[in-house]
C-alpha cells in the first residue's frame, strides 16, 4: 500500500527533502517491513545536513 506510493513518489520526496536540508531519508516500521495496512502511519527517520535541524525546516506562512 504505502510502500508502492513511496516508490512512485521517491524522486519527489528526495527533492523536497534536499530543499529542506535533509540529506538522508529512511522508512521504518510496518511500511518498511511490507506489513502496512489501511490504518498504518508512515515512519520516517531523517538526517539533516550539518548545521541544520528540524527548526530550519519549519516554514511559517501568513
MOPAC internal coordinates of N, CA, C and O (Angstrom, degrees):
PM7 1SCF
backbone

  N    0.0000 0     0.00 0     0.00 0    0    0    0
  C    1.4481 1     0.00 0     0.00 0    1    0    0
  C    1.5345 1   110.81 1     0.00 0    2    1    0
  O    1.2310 1   120.44 1    93.20 1    3    2    1
  N    1.3349 1   116.77 1   -86.80 1    3    2    1
  C    1.4643 1   119.99 1  -179.38 1    5    3    2
  C    1.5200 1   112.08 1   -64.00 1    6    5    3
  O    1.2310 1   120.85 1   146.56 1    7    6    5
  N    1.3217 1   115.98 1   -33.44 1    7    6    5
  C    1.4648 1   120.40 1   179.89 1    9    7    6
  C    1.5242 1   110.75 1   -58.70 1   10    9    7
  O    1.2310 1   120.45 1   136.25 1   11   10    9
  N    1.3226 1   116.75 1   -43.75 1   11   10    9
  C    1.4685 1   120.75 1   179.26 1   13   11   10
  C    1.5281 1   111.39 1   -64.02 1   14   13   11
  O    1.2310 1   120.49 1   139.48 1   15   14   13
  N    1.3103 1   116.66 1   -40.52 1   15   14   13
  C    1.4667 1   120.58 1   178.56 1   17   15   14
  C    1.5254 1   110.05 1   -64.54 1   18   17   15
  O    1.2310 1   120.30 1   137.40 1   19   18   17
  N    1.3389 1   117.04 1   -42.60 1   19   18   17
  C    1.4625 1   120.65 1   178.06 1   21   19   18
  C    1.5200 1   111.41 1   -60.18 1   22   21   19
  O    1.2310 1   120.52 1   137.50 1   23   22   21
  N    1.3142 1   116.61 1   -42.50 1   23   22   21
  C    1.4636 1   119.66 1   178.47 1   25   23   22
  C    1.5210 1   111.44 1   -62.64 1   26   25   23
  O    1.2310 1   120.30 1   139.60 1   27   26   25
  N    1.3276 1   117.03 1   -40.40 1   27   26   25
  C    1.4721 1   120.96 1   178.90 1   29   27   26
  C    1.5232 1   111.56 1   -65.83 1   30   29   27
  O    1.2310 1   120.34 1   143.42 1   31   30   29
  N    1.3263 1   116.96 1   -36.58 1   31   30   29
  C    1.4701 1   122.64 1  -174.15 1   33   31   30
  C    1.5304 1   112.98 1  -100.09 1   34   33   31
  O    1.2310 1   119.93 1  -171.01 1   35   34   33
  N    1.3239 1   117.75 1     8.99 1   35   34   33
  C    1.4688 1   122.44 1  -173.37 1   37   35   34
  C    1.5228 1   112.80 1   -51.32 1   38   37   35
  O    1.2310 1   120.10 1   128.65 1   39   38   37
  N    1.3104 1   117.41 1   -51.35 1   39   38   37
  C    1.4711 1   120.61 1  -177.14 1   41   39   38
  C    1.5259 1   111.58 1   -61.74 1   42   41   39
  O    1.2310 1   120.14 1   139.46 1   43   42   41
  N    1.3157 1   117.35 1   -40.54 1   43   42   41
  C    1.4633 1   121.35 1   178.90 1   45   43   42
  C    1.5311 1   110.45 1   -66.59 1   46   45   43
  O    1.2310 1   120.22 1   136.79 1   47   46   45
  N    1.3213 1   117.19 1   -43.21 1   47   46   45
  C    1.4607 1   121.49 1   179.05 1   49   47   46
  C    1.5283 1   110.20 1   -59.96 1   50   49   47
  O    1.2310 1   120.27 1   133.60 1   51   50   49
  N    1.3203 1   117.09 1   -46.40 1   51   50   49
  C    1.4664 1   120.51 1  -179.69 1   53   51   50
  C    1.5251 1   111.71 1   -66.10 1   54   53   51
  O    1.2310 1   120.09 1   142.95 1   55   54   53
  N    1.3228 1   117.43 1   -37.05 1   55   54   53
  C    1.4719 1   121.23 1   177.28 1   57   55   54
  C    1.5297 1   110.37 1   -61.90 1   58   57   55
  O    1.2310 1   120.45 1   133.40 1   59   58   57
  N    1.3168 1   116.74 1   -46.60 1   59   58   57
  C    1.4616 1   121.17 1   179.39 1   61   59   58
  C    1.5211 1   110.47 1   -64.50 1   62   61   59
  O    1.2310 1   120.43 1   139.17 1   63   62   61
  N    1.3193 1   116.79 1   -40.83 1   63   62   61
  C    1.4642 1   120.61 1   178.94 1   65   63   62
  C    1.5218 1   110.72 1   -59.41 1   66   65   63
  O    1.2310 1   120.46 1   132.45 1   67   66   65
  N    1.3163 1   116.73 1   -47.55 1   67   66   65
  C    1.4666 1   120.90 1  -179.69 1   69   67   66
  C    1.5257 1   110.73 1   -60.91 1   70   69   67
  O    1.2310 1   120.18 1   139.98 1   71   70   69
  N    1.3255 1   117.26 1   -40.02 1   71   70   69
  C    1.4654 1   121.26 1   179.15 1   73   71   70
  C    1.5259 1   111.90 1   -61.79 1   74   73   71
  O    1.2310 1   120.47 1   155.88 1   75   74   73
  N    1.3393 1   116.71 1   -24.12 1   75   74   73
  C    1.4638 1   121.46 1  -177.90 1   77   75   74
  C    1.5259 1   112.82 1  -106.65 1   78   77   75
  O    1.2310 1   120.56 1  -162.02 1   79   78   77
  N    1.3265 1   116.54 1    17.98 1   79   78   77
  C    1.4556 1   120.46 1   174.36 1   81   79   78
  C    1.5121 1   114.78 1    78.57 1   82   81   79
  O    1.2310 1   120.20 1  -159.45 1   83   82   81
  N    1.3165 1   117.23 1    20.55 1   83   82   81
  C    1.4611 1   121.49 1   179.31 1   85   83   82
  C    1.5247 1   107.67 1  -101.37 1   86   85   83
  O    1.2310 1   120.78 1   -53.33 1   87   86   85
  N    1.3326 1   116.12 1   126.67 1   87   86   85
  C    1.4550 1   119.18 1  -177.13 1   89   87   86
  C    1.5228 1   113.49 1  -103.89 1   90   89   87
  O    1.2310 1   119.96 1   167.90 1   91   90   89
  N    1.3235 1   117.67 1   -12.10 1   91   90   89
  C    1.4551 1   120.31 1  -178.52 1   93   91   90
  C    1.5257 1   108.84 1  -148.54 1   94   93   91
  O    1.2310 1   120.32 1   -48.63 1   95   94   93
  N    1.3277 1   117.00 1   131.37 1   95   94   93
  C    1.4629 1   122.95 1   178.23 1   97   95   94
  C    1.5203 1   108.11 1  -126.49 1   98   97   95
  O    1.2310 1   120.78 1   -54.77 1   99   98   97
  N    1.3277 1   116.11 1   125.23 1   99   98   97
  C    1.4651 1   121.49 1   178.94 1  101   99   98
  C    1.5270 1   109.12 1  -124.59 1  102  101   99
  O    1.2310 1   120.73 1   -38.79 1  103  102  101
  N    1.3151 1   116.21 1   141.21 1  103  102  101
  C    1.4600 1   122.78 1   175.88 1  105  103  102
  C    1.5225 1   107.48 1   -98.65 1  106  105  103
  O    1.2310 1   120.59 1   -43.39 1  107  106  105
  N    1.3422 1   116.47 1   136.61 1  107  106  105
  C    1.4610 1   119.41 1   174.60 1  109  107  106
  C    1.5186 1   109.18 1  -138.66 1  110  109  107
  O    1.2310 1   120.28 1    -6.97 1  111  110  109
  N    1.3003 1   117.07 1   173.03 1  111  110  109
  C    1.4555 1   121.29 1  -179.89 1  113  111  110
  C    1.5172 1   112.15 1    89.45 1  114  113  111
  O    1.2310 1   121.22 1    24.00 1  115  114  113
  N    1.3192 1   115.28 1  -156.00 1  115  114  113
  C    1.4681 1   121.13 1  -173.46 1  117  115  114
  C    1.5258 1   113.09 1   -61.38 1  118  117  115
  O    1.2310 1   120.07 1   146.27 1  119  118  117
  N    1.3246 1   117.47 1   -33.73 1  119  118  117
  C    1.4698 1   119.81 1   179.55 1  121  119  118
  C    1.5235 1   110.18 1   -66.80 1  122  121  119
  O    1.2310 1   120.19 1   136.25 1  123  122  121
  N    1.3161 1   117.24 1   -43.75 1  123  122  121
  C    1.4682 1   121.20 1   179.24 1  125  123  122
  C    1.5260 1   111.56 1   -64.65 1  126  125  123
  O    1.2310 1   120.75 1   148.26 1  127  126  125
  N    1.3300 1   116.17 1   -31.74 1  127  126  125
  C    1.4672 1   120.09 1   179.55 1  129  127  126
  C    1.5272 1   112.40 1   -86.95 1  130  129  127
  O    1.2310 1   120.55 1  -178.07 1  131  130  129
  N    1.3499 1   116.55 1     1.93 1  131  130  129
  C    1.4701 1   122.98 1  -176.92 1  133  131  130
  C    1.5236 1   111.39 1    59.24 1  134  133  131
  O    1.2310 1   120.79 1  -143.69 1  135  134  133
  N    1.3361 1   116.09 1    36.31 1  135  134  133
  C    1.4578 1   122.42 1   179.21 1  137  135  134
  C    1.5273 1   111.64 1  -117.01 1  138  137  135
  O    1.2310 1   120.00 1  -165.73 1  139  138  137
  N    1.3370 1   117.61 1    14.27 1  139  138  137
  C    1.4611 1   120.62 1  -176.40 1  141  139  138
  C    1.5234 1   110.69 1   -71.39 1  142  141  139
  O    1.2310 1   121.81 1   -29.23 1  143  142  141
  N    1.3152 1   114.14 1   150.77 1  143  142  141
  C    1.4586 1   121.95 1   178.12 1  145  143  142
  C    1.5139 1   109.85 1  -129.27 1  146  145  143
  O    1.2310 1   120.47 1     7.44 1  147  146  145
  N    1.3240 1   116.71 1  -172.56 1  147  146  145
  C    1.4712 1   120.41 1  -176.26 1  149  147  146
  C    1.5245 1   114.11 1   -62.75 1  150  149  147
  O    1.2310 1   119.49 1   157.46 1  151  150  149
  N    1.3265 1   118.58 1   -22.54 1  151  150  149
  C    1.4646 1   121.19 1  -179.32 1  153  151  150
  C    1.5235 1   112.61 1  -104.68 1  154  153  151
  O    1.2310 1   119.97 1  -170.19 1  155  154  153
  N    1.3203 1   117.67 1     9.81 1  155  154  153
  C    1.4589 1   121.19 1  -178.70 1  157  155  154
  C    1.5187 1   111.33 1   -74.32 1  158  157  155
  O    1.2310 1   121.43 1   -30.40 1  159  158  157
  N    1.3325 1   114.87 1   149.60 1  159  158  157
  C    1.4570 1   120.35 1   172.70 1  161  159  158
  C    1.5198 1   108.18 1  -103.20 1  162  161  159
  O    1.2310 1   121.02 1    -4.48 1  163  162  161
  N    1.3161 1   115.65 1   175.52 1  163  162  161
  C    1.4533 1   121.60 1  -178.53 1  165  163  162
  C    1.5255 1   108.52 1  -110.45 1  166  165  163
  O    1.2310 1   120.61 1   -57.33 1  167  166  165
  N    1.3257 1   116.43 1   122.67 1  167  166  165
  C    1.4593 1   122.20 1   179.96 1  169  167  166
  C    1.5198 1   108.97 1  -106.40 1  170  169  167
  O    1.2310 1   120.87 1   -58.36 1  171  170  169
  N    1.3291 1   115.95 1   121.64 1  171  170  169
  C    1.4598 1   121.72 1   179.19 1  173  171  170
  C    1.5208 1   109.88 1  -122.14 1  174  173  171
  O    1.2310 1   121.10 1   -42.63 1  175  174  173
  N    1.3103 1   115.50 1   137.37 1  175  174  173
  C    1.4590 1   122.60 1   171.75 1  177  175  174
  C    1.5220 1   105.77 1  -110.17 1  178  177  175
  O    1.2310 1   120.48 1   -56.97 1  179  178  177
  N    1.3282 1   116.69 1   123.03 1  179  178  177
  C    1.4588 1   119.79 1  -177.69 1  181  179  178
  C    1.5208 1   110.37 1  -119.11 1  182  181  179
  O    1.2310 1   121.12 1   -30.66 1  183  182  181
  N    1.3175 1   115.47 1   149.34 1  183  182  181
  C    1.4670 1   122.28 1   176.14 1  185  183  182
  C    1.5257 1   107.42 1  -119.26 1  186  185  183
  O    1.2310 1   121.02 1   -56.99 1  187  186  185
  N    1.3144 1   115.65 1   123.01 1  187  186  185
  C    1.4569 1   120.62 1  -178.92 1  189  187  186
  C    1.5206 1   111.03 1   -84.65 1  190  189  187
  O    1.2310 1   121.34 1   -24.45 1  191  190  189
  N    1.3320 1   115.03 1   155.55 1  191  190  189
  C    1.4608 1   120.66 1   172.16 1  193  191  190
  C    1.5222 1   108.58 1   -60.47 1  194  193  191
  O    1.2310 1   120.53 1   -25.53 1  195  194  193
  N    1.3054 1   116.59 1   154.47 1  195  194  193
  C    1.4595 1   121.21 1   179.16 1  197  195  194
  C    1.5265 1   109.69 1   -56.30 1  198  197  195
  O    1.2310 1   120.91 1   -48.13 1  199  198  197
  N    1.3215 1   115.87 1   131.87 1  199  198  197
  C    1.4526 1   121.13 1   179.48 1  201  199  198
  C    1.5160 1   114.41 1    86.99 1  202  201  199
  O    1.2310 1   119.99 1   177.90 1  203  202  201
  N    1.3232 1   117.62 1    -2.10 1  203  202  201
  C    1.4736 1   121.67 1   179.39 1  205  203  202
  C    1.5234 1   108.64 1  -111.17 1  206  205  203
  O    1.2310 1   121.01 1   -22.51 1  207  206  205
  N    1.3431 1   115.67 1   157.49 1  207  206  205
  C    1.4605 1   120.17 1   177.32 1  209  207  206
  C    1.5186 1   109.91 1  -150.85 1  210  209  207
  O    1.2310 1   120.86 1     2.35 1  211  210  209
  N    1.3143 1   115.96 1  -177.65 1  211  210  209
  C    1.4549 1   121.21 1  -176.88 1  213  211  210
  C    1.5274 1   111.92 1   -56.96 1  214  213  211
  O    1.2310 1   120.04 1   141.29 1  215  214  213
  N    1.3034 1   117.54 1   -38.71 1  215  214  213
  C    1.4576 1   120.75 1  -177.50 1  217  215  214
  C    1.5276 1   112.28 1   -65.48 1  218  217  215
  O    1.2310 1   119.98 1   152.88 1  219  218  217
  N    1.3266 1   117.65 1   -27.12 1  219  218  217
  C    1.4589 1   121.10 1   176.07 1  221  219  218
  C    1.5287 1   110.82 1   -67.67 1  222  221  219
  O    1.2310 1   120.36 1   154.85 1  223  222  221
  N    1.3234 1   116.92 1   -25.15 1  223  222  221
  C    1.4596 1   121.54 1  -175.51 1  225  223  222
  C    1.5159 1   114.08 1   -89.28 1  226  225  223
  O    1.2310 1   120.58 1   166.01 1  227  226  225
  N    1.3313 1   116.50 1   -13.99 1  227  226  225
  C    1.4588 1   120.06 1  -178.53 1  229  227  226
  C    1.5342 1   108.58 1   -78.49 1  230  229  227
  O    1.2310 1   121.24 1   -55.33 1  231  230  229
  N    1.3102 1   115.24 1   124.67 1  231  230  229
  C    1.4649 1   120.37 1   179.67 1  233  231  230
  C    1.5139 1   109.80 1  -105.86 1  234  233  231
  O    1.2310 1   120.97 1   -46.16 1  235  234  233
  N    1.3267 1   115.75 1   133.84 1  235  234  233
  C    1.4534 1   120.99 1   176.41 1  237  235  234
  C    1.5105 1   108.85 1  -101.35 1  238  237  235
  O    1.2310 1   121.21 1   -49.04 1  239  238  237
  N    1.2977 1   115.30 1   130.96 1  239  238  237
  C    1.4703 1   120.58 1  -179.90 1  241  239  238
  C    1.5165 1   109.18 1  -119.64 1  242  241  239
  O    1.2310 1   120.65 1   -40.43 1  243  242  241
  N    1.3098 1   116.37 1   139.57 1  243  242  241
  C    1.4745 1   121.32 1   176.85 1  245  243  242
  C    1.4955 1   110.26 1   -92.86 1  246  245  243
  O    1.2310 1   120.10 1   180.00 1  247  246  245

